[in-house]
Amino acid sequence: MKLKLAIIGVGLIGGSLGLCLKDRLGEEIFVTGLCRTEKSMRLAEKLGAVDFAAADIEKVVGNADIIFLSPPVLQIVPTVEKILPYLKTGAVLTDAGSTKEYISKELKKILPPEIYYIAGHPMTGREKSGVEAADKDLFKNKAYVIIRDENIPPEVYEKLMSVLKLTDAKFTELDLTKHDRCAAIISHVPHIAAAALVTLLNRSEGDFESCLKLIGGGFKDTTRIASSNADMWADICMTNGEYISGNLRELQKILGEVIKAIDSRDRQAVHDYFAKSKERRDEILHTIENKFDPN
């Protein structure tokens, strides 16, 4: 009997999962996708990310063994409320949400005992969005966080993991709180900082045109992720606000220390700031290079 996977949100992440699993399993899996527009439905089918796409919830999730939720974070719980009446007993829900505490807490309020939710977060992506940017190798060698819930039977985890492992991601387990704290530092604050650098350029007033002439690799590299989906990042900030704000204040403190050193013309302090950051970054990249693909 074919495995049926339903993807809610056939964009970059959902589309990449569909492409990967169709490539690995072929006719052994039937992938359905929920799309908002006729254009996106046909594109998802044409690219091979899904076998069947529709806007009809029942047709997409009915009889699905696994449901992969990949809309913006604040849409995940309302989406589950909509699909819940059509899910079969034993169905497994998992997601690609960048924040985990909020989603898990809200879903536990509405899910019946026979429907299982296993929180997940593939730590991958691109600045481009949409199924047209999807890639069957997007997850390969990237960190993929799974949140283990002791109330869920081991065989349910095995059922999900037997599918997700086909992505060749590097799986790691964290608890909900640690995930959200770490994601704020590693992912969420850097996105805000990248957007801040673009905003800084935009506020350069009379120097804007002159600044454009100087743009090179440094600006492009440090602001690349500022081209990410605005809806997705607004939702992340609304659902992981405590940890994001706390780390932004710490970043503000660090920048304040650098400003003070520059204003006082303390070259040694400025030198040490750069030297220690370089040394630590080199150590970190050396440590993780054999574990994950950091790119």
C-alpha positions in Angstrom: 0.0 0.0 0.0 1.4 3.4 -1.0 2.4 5.9 1.7 0.4 9.1 1.4 2.1 12.3 2.3 0.1 15.6 2.4 2.1 18.8 2.2 0.4 22.0 3.5 2.2 24.9 1.9 4.1 23.7 -1.2 6.7 26.4 -1.2 10.5 26.2 -0.9 10.6 23.8 2.1 7.4 21.8 1.4 8.2 21.6 -2.3 11.8 20.5 -1.6 10.5 17.7 0.6 8.1 16.6 -2.1 10.8 16.6 -4.7 13.2 14.6 -2.5 10.7 11.9 -1.5 9.4 11.4 -5.0 13.0 11.1 -6.2 13.8 8.5 -3.5 10.5 6.6 -3.3 9.0 7.0 -6.7 5.7 5.2 -7.0 5.9 4.0 -3.4 4.6 7.3 -2.2 1.7 9.5 -3.3 2.2 13.2 -2.5 -0.6 15.7 -2.3 -0.3 19.4 -1.8 -2.5 22.2 -0.6 -2.0 25.4 -2.7 -3.8 28.7 -2.6 -3.9 29.5 -6.4 -4.5 27.5 -9.5 -1.1 28.7 -10.8 0.8 27.3 -7.8 -1.1 24.0 -8.0 -0.2 23.4 -11.7 3.4 24.5 -11.1 3.8 22.2 -8.1 2.5 19.3 -10.2 4.6 20.3 -13.3 7.8 20.4 -11.3 7.1 17.0 -9.7 6.9 18.3 -6.1 3.5 16.7 -5.7 1.4 14.1 -7.6 -1.8 16.0 -7.0 -2.4 19.6 -5.8 -5.7 21.3 -4.8 -7.2 24.0 -2.7 -9.7 21.4 -1.4 -8.6 20.4 2.1 -10.4 17.1 2.3 -8.9 15.9 -1.0 -5.4 16.8 0.1 -5.3 15.4 3.7 -8.0 12.7 3.5 -6.4 9.3 4.2 -2.9 10.9 4.6 -0.5 9.0 6.7 1.8 12.0 7.3 0.9 15.7 7.1 3.8 18.1 6.6 2.9 21.6 7.7 4.9 24.4 6.0 2.9 27.6 6.1 4.0 30.7 8.0 4.1 29.9 11.8 1.0 31.8 12.8 -1.0 29.9 10.1 -0.1 26.5 11.3 -2.6 26.2 14.2 -5.5 27.6 12.2 -4.6 25.3 9.4 -4.7 22.2 11.7 -8.1 23.3 13.0 -9.3 23.3 9.4 -7.9 19.9 8.4 -8.6 18.1 11.7 -12.1 16.8 10.7 -10.6 15.0 7.6 -7.6 13.3 9.3 -7.6 9.6 9.8 -6.9 7.9 13.0 -3.2 7.5 13.5 -2.2 10.3 11.2 1.1 12.0 12.0 1.5 15.8 11.9 4.9 17.4 11.6 6.0 20.9 10.7 8.8 23.1 9.5 8.0 26.0 11.8 11.0 28.1 13.0 9.5 28.4 16.5 8.4 25.4 18.5 7.0 26.3 21.9 4.1 28.3 20.6 3.0 25.7 18.0 3.3 22.7 20.3 1.4 24.4 23.2 -1.5 25.4 20.9 -1.7 22.1 19.1 -1.9 20.1 22.3 -5.1 22.0 23.1 -6.9 20.8 20.0 -5.5 17.5 18.9 -7.3 14.3 19.9 -5.2 11.4 21.3 -5.3 9.4 18.1 -3.7 12.2 16.0 0.0 12.7 16.7 2.1 15.8 16.4 5.9 15.6 16.2 7.5 19.0 16.2 10.3 19.5 13.6 12.5 22.3 12.2 14.7 21.7 9.1 17.5 24.3 9.5 17.7 25.1 5.8 16.4 27.5 3.3 17.2 30.2 0.7 16.5 33.8 0.3 14.1 32.9 -2.5 10.7 31.5 -1.8 8.0 29.5 -3.7 8.0 26.0 -5.2 10.0 27.3 -8.2 13.0 27.6 -5.8 12.6 24.1 -4.4 15.5 21.6 -4.6 15.4 17.9 -3.9 18.8 18.2 -2.1 17.8 21.2 0.0 17.9 19.2 3.3 21.1 17.2 2.6 23.6 17.5 5.3 21.6 20.3 7.0 20.7 20.2 10.7 17.1 19.0 11.2 15.7 19.4 14.7 13.2 16.9 16.0 11.4 17.5 19.3 10.7 14.2 21.1 7.5 14.0 23.2 7.6 11.1 25.6 3.8 10.7 25.3 4.0 9.7 21.7 4.6 5.9 21.0 8.1 5.0 19.7 6.6 3.4 16.6 5.0 6.7 15.6 8.5 8.3 15.6 9.9 5.5 13.6 7.1 5.9 11.0 7.9 9.6 10.6 11.7 9.2 10.8 11.8 6.4 8.2 10.5 9.0 5.7 12.4 12.1 6.9 15.7 10.3 6.9 15.5 9.9 3.2 16.3 13.7 3.0 19.9 12.9 4.2 19.5 15.7 6.8 21.6 15.6 10.0 19.0 15.0 12.7 19.3 16.2 16.3 17.0 16.3 19.2 16.3 19.4 21.4 13.6 20.3 23.8 11.1 23.0 22.9 12.6 25.8 25.0 16.2 25.1 24.0 15.3 25.0 20.4 13.6 28.4 20.5 16.5 30.0 22.5 19.1 28.7 20.1 17.1 29.5 17.0 16.8 33.1 18.2 20.6 33.4 18.3 21.5 31.3 15.2 18.7 32.3 12.9 16.2 34.9 14.0 18.5 37.7 15.2 20.8 37.4 12.2 17.8 37.9 9.9 16.7 41.0 11.8 20.3 42.3 11.7 20.5 41.7 8.0 17.3 43.7 7.5 18.7 46.4 9.7 21.7 46.8 7.5 19.5 47.3 4.5 17.4 49.8 6.5 20.6 51.6 7.4 21.5 51.9 3.7 18.0 53.1 2.9 18.3 55.9 5.5 21.6 57.1 4.1 19.7 60.0 2.5 21.9 62.1 0.2 24.6 59.4 0.1 22.3 56.6 -1.1 23.3 56.7 -4.8 26.9 57.0 -4.0 26.7 54.0 -1.6 25.2 51.9 -4.3 28.3 52.4 -6.4 30.4 50.8 -3.6 28.3 47.7 -3.0 30.3 44.5 -3.3 30.4 41.0 -1.9 30.5 42.1 1.8 27.2 43.9 1.7 25.6 41.2 -0.5 26.8 38.4 1.8 25.8 40.0 5.1 22.3 41.0 3.8 21.5 38.0 1.6 18.9 36.7 4.1 17.1 40.0 4.2 15.5 38.9 0.9 13.5 36.2 2.8 9.7 36.1 3.1 8.4 38.9 5.2 5.2 37.1 6.4 7.3 34.2 7.6 9.7 36.4 9.6 6.9 38.6 11.1 5.3 35.4 12.4 8.6 34.1 13.8 9.0 37.4 15.7 5.5 37.2 17.1 5.9 33.6 18.3 9.5 33.8 19.7 9.5 37.3 20.9 10.9 36.8 24.4 14.1 35.1 23.2 14.5 37.3 20.1 14.1 40.5 22.1 16.5 39.3 24.8 19.2 38.5 22.3 18.6 41.8 20.4 19.2 43.6 23.7 22.4 41.7 24.2 23.5 42.5 20.6 22.6 46.2 21.3 24.9 46.0 24.4 27.8 44.5 22.3 27.4 47.3 19.6 27.3 49.8 22.4 30.7 48.5 23.7 32.2 48.8 20.2 30.8 52.3 19.8 32.4 53.3 23.1 35.7 51.9 22.0 35.6 53.7 18.7 34.5 57.0 20.2 37.4 56.8 22.8 39.8 55.9 20.0 40.8 52.7 21.9 42.4 50.9 19.0 43.4 47.9 21.1 39.8 47.3 22.3 38.5 47.5 18.7 41.3 45.2 17.5 40.5 42.7 20.2 36.8 42.8 19.2 37.6 41.7 15.7 40.4 39.3 16.6 38.3 37.4 19.2 35.3 37.2 16.8 37.5 35.8 14.0 39.1 33.3 16.3 35.8 32.1 17.7 34.1 31.9 14.4 37.0 29.9 12.9 36.8 27.5 15.9 33.0 27.1 15.5 33.2 26.4 11.8 35.9 23.9 12.3 33.8 22.1 14.9 30.7 21.8 12.9 32.1 21.3 9.4 32.0 17.5 9.8 28.6 17.5 11.4 26.5 19.9 9.3 26.7 21.9 6.1 26.8 25.4 7.4 26.1 27.0 4.0 
